[in-house]
Amino acid sequence: MSRCSVVQQYAITTRNQWFQRLINLRDSRRRRHRDRLLFVEGVTLINALSDEWRVVALASPARKRLSEWTETQVTRLAPETRLLLDEALFDEVSTKEDASSELIAIIGAPPLDGVRLPVDHTVLLMDRPSSHGNFGTILRAADAFGAGGVVMTGHAIDPFDPRTLRASAGSFFRVPVARLDGAALTGWLDETGATLVGTTAWADEQLGDAALPVPMVLAFGNEKSGLSERLKARCDRLIGIEMAGYATSLNVANMVSICLYEARRQQRAGA
């Protein structure tokens, strides 16, 4: 997308409206979704931003010699607004504990509710994910192993939360995320024509013995309670991962990584 050629610049010396907006986007799920804006901080995340993302504002500390990287990003991202905060105010906004941060981006949020992702090979369906860290790691695995996207359903964490973005290590900006519930989810599953494969610790079929279909929607349950009975009943197949030790289950992000690796291995072997 084209970048803004005229940049408005503001010096922030008090806890004014811009300062409060930064704090609200950092901390408030309601404000992020109402304003459709994301709070993005950190070298890895900002490097991951491509021209497809609308950069509403870039904030950096005033009266501080910025690194060459920061200056390059300001030029590359060409924000609509530049915010120069007194250093104490910038440190108050920053989520970085080591005080090494120099740049915070406010960007437009992607559409989420009602988006129906195409299923060409494998798409993840996450049922009531409750951990920001796990969900970010799941996005990272989806990116690494070529999943076509992630669909959320049920009461869940906010995928726009800075903790999720941070855990994704930039993959949030590469992997489509959608939210579908009720009839919308049922309609999407019917439209895809893909096999719905659920994961559970108590499945008779084990991942190592399973021929994974293409296309496939691969469903994972809540970290504590697993896949809901409603989704289990909807699944065409249920698979598990055989355990050799005392543990009877794995962290859901580990499960996703293992299953996506196996799906990609089988798909490449059959290509």
HELIX and SHEET records of a PDB file:
HELIX    1   1 GLN A   17  ASP A   27  1                                  11    
HELIX    2   2 ARG A   29  ASP A   35  1                                   7    
HELIX    3   3 VAL A   43  ALA A   48  1                                   6    
HELIX    4   4 GLU A   68  LEU A   77  1                                  10    
HELIX    5   5 GLU A   87  VAL A   93  1                                   7    
HELIX    6   6 HIS A  132  ALA A  144  1                                  13    
HELIX    7   7 PRO A  162  SER A  168  1                                   7    
HELIX    8   8 SER A  171  PHE A  173  5                                   3    
HELIX    9   9 GLY A  182  THR A  192  1                                  11    
HELIX   10  10 LEU A  207  ASP A  209  5                                   3    
HELIX   11  11 GLU A  229  ARG A  234  1                                   6    
HELIX   12  12 VAL A  252  ALA A  269  1                                  18    
SHEET    1   A 5 GLN A   8  ILE A  12  0                                        
SHEET    2   A 5 THR A  81  LEU A  85  1                                        
SHEET    3   A 5 VAL A  55  PRO A  61  1                                        
SHEET    4   A 5 ILE A 104  GLY A 108 -1                                        
SHEET    5   A 5 LEU A  37  GLU A  41 -1                                        
SHEET    1   B 7 VAL A 177  ARG A 179  0                                        
SHEET    2   B 7 VAL A 150  THR A 153  1                                        
SHEET    3   B 7 THR A 122  ASP A 127  1                                        
SHEET    4   B 7 MET A 216  PHE A 220  1                                        
SHEET    5   B 7 THR A 195  THR A 199  1                                        
SHEET    6   B 7 ARG A 237  GLY A 240  1                                        
SHEET    7   B 7 GLU A 205  GLN A 206  1                                        
END                                                                             
